[in-house]
Amino acid sequence: MHKPRLPANEHDRLAALQRLGVLDTPPAAELDRLTRLAQRVFKVKTVLVTLVDAHRQWFKSRVGLDVSETARDISFCGHAILQPLALLVADARQDPRFADNPLVTAAPHIVFYAGQPIFSSAGHALGTLCLIDDQPRQLDDGELQTLQDLARMVEQYLWGLEAAHDLQQLQAELEQRVQQRTQELETTLAQLHQEIAQRNAYESALLAEKEHFHATLENTTDAFIEIDEQGLVVGWNHAAETTFGWSREEAGGQLLAELIIPPPLRAAHHAGLCRFVRTGQPRMLGQRVEVSACRKDGSTFPIELTLSAIHSQGRMLINAFLHDISQRKADEAEILDSRARIKMITDNVPAIIAYIDTGLHYRFVNLGYEKWFGWKADTITGSKVADVLDAAVYAVARPHFDKVLRGEQSEYEVLMPSLHGKIWVHITLIPHYNPQRQQQGFYVLGVDITERKQLQDQLQFEAYHDSLTGLPNRRALMQSLREAMARSRRSGNSMALLFLDLDGFKALNDSHGHDFGDMALQRFARELRGAVRETDSAARLAGDEFTVILENLVQPQQDSALVADKLLQQIAAIHSIAGVAVTLSSSIGIALYDGHHDSSANTLLNAADKAMYQAKRAGKNGFAFYGDATP
Ligand SMILES: Nc1nc2c(ncn2[C@@H]2O[C@H](COP(=O)(O)OP(=O)(O)OP(=O)(O)O)[C@@H](O)[C@H]2O)c(=O)[nH]1
């Protein structure tokens, strides 16, 4: 048996068969009528309309056969579709291609077969119209032609299906395209709705923003003016009305220059506007500028303005925000004036005034610093105080800086090197706070107290010294005596007070005059000062009375007697004063104190005085101890 081979266009052929959509569909009356007609015309047992599928042949119409399909491998039609004309098998039993075919050897026992191929409209062989009989048979030309005609009718039926199928497919495609298009349209429509909604929202927002902008412009305290390229006013808010005195109706459409620019400045304004329009290069745009403006009543005043330009609907507009700065200018002038006044005052006070910040840098110094120390304000402003002041002066000042930086006022006196030698300066440091109560620094006020200091020293000296001899006076003696007695009590060392009174001084005065007496006293004082040790203090008590304190005596009596004796000798050695021959002597009373008893300076002085009188009574020019050396 020969299996039918596959046609060269098998793939396309099967596609054409599938396109019919006829496989496994119910029988069609038109084809059944045709197969029945063929059975009668050709007087054969079986007539089939077969369609050759991939692995089977399926019968769309059949008469004389019960099965609806058989395998393609054993089919006769599989062979028939390989040729353009009808396949005629007169006796299959004798034909080597089919003799052992099960359809021949078994039921339905095919003997005769005539299969006319049927083609699709595109020329693919789809199957056959075939005649089958169990007796050998031949077809003459007329019968062959009839078979072909009937096959053409089957083709017509199938082409109808093909067309219907194509139409259906076209319709489906069309419907799909319509659906797709509809969907696209719906999507587009939805997008359009969304865009419209968005646009409406934007428009509402824009409108709200515009209203907000206008409300802001109307309520701002700054004047807002808008002009076009010709300099004509197109915008004029409420503040512009109150600032310049022109109402919105009066200003609209007018040349700005004629409304608010003082006549002498109009030409410059016009030139600036023309240059801007021509070059697009604004000079003042985006900057804060101070200029003069005038009101409707002709009065001029300073304004501050900021300019910007916008392009709107094909034309350029220039916007300006302006505000009256008359008050600010007046305040600035007031501040400058008051600064100048303060500078004038601070530069002319006989004092140094400075301001120092919390980092201890000079922030301000008055002219006093230059006058006193030669430090120019612009040189030391910003410098660290430690780098400017003399190290010793800074060391004195530093604790007071710390105190004032803790918020306490501080005062001190310091000796400073100046252009005119060393001077005493009384410094007052005053803390400075900002309105938030944060310390910013401190003020320094320095007053020259050199003269006062000298006077004080002088007074101090005079209060404790005798003006004639320069020796410590009675007050100084009493203080020294108290201190010496206290030291004696602490150390346990003995001390002595020597009370000296010149002998016959009255006679000296009387014979040579009071001035000579003074010279004698001065000479006596010099001798006294030279005779005692540095630590032993000599003093003039009054008139011709002097004292000497001797401290740390190891052998009180002997030591003090030695000193008294030495003094007597020294006084006796004075033979002339100012060329006048003299003889001087003194009586000395000695009071000892061993530091172990309570005693006062007065008691010790009285004791020494008494002892001095003893010496006088004993004949003068000598010394005497008080009592038993215990006052
Ligand atoms: N030149 C001068 N005389 C003074 C000064 N103070 C006191 N006298 C005089 O010193 C004299 C003191 O005299 P007295 O000590 O009382 O007497 P005296 O003559 O020294 O006698 P005796 O002390 O007993 O030796 C008085 O005449 C005073 O007027 C003074 O500052 N200058």
The ligand as an ORCA input file, in Angstrom:
! r2SCAN-3c Opt
* xyz 0 1
  N      62.939    128.238    116.932
  C      61.978    127.488    117.381
  N      61.718    127.479    118.689
  C      60.777    126.710    119.204
  C      59.986    125.928    118.395
  N      59.102    125.275    119.191
  C      59.328    125.633    120.457
  N      60.346    126.521    120.488
  C      60.904    127.068    121.613
  O      61.651    126.161    122.278
  C      61.785    126.537    123.621
  C      61.610    125.388    124.531
  O      62.081    125.712    125.731
  P      62.094    124.786    126.937
  O      62.445    123.369    126.537
  O      60.814    124.906    127.653
  O      63.254    125.345    127.792
  P      64.773    125.247    127.658
  O      65.286    126.532    127.427
  O      65.123    124.236    126.576
  O      65.075    124.679    128.981
  P      65.364    123.266    129.389
  O      64.558    122.311    128.572
  O      65.010    123.088    130.752
  O      66.799    123.074    129.117
  C      60.758    127.596    123.795
  O      61.359    128.863    123.901
  C      59.914    127.573    122.551
  O      59.428    128.849    122.229
  C      60.252    125.960    117.041
  O      59.624    125.335    116.255
  N      61.249    126.767    116.589
*
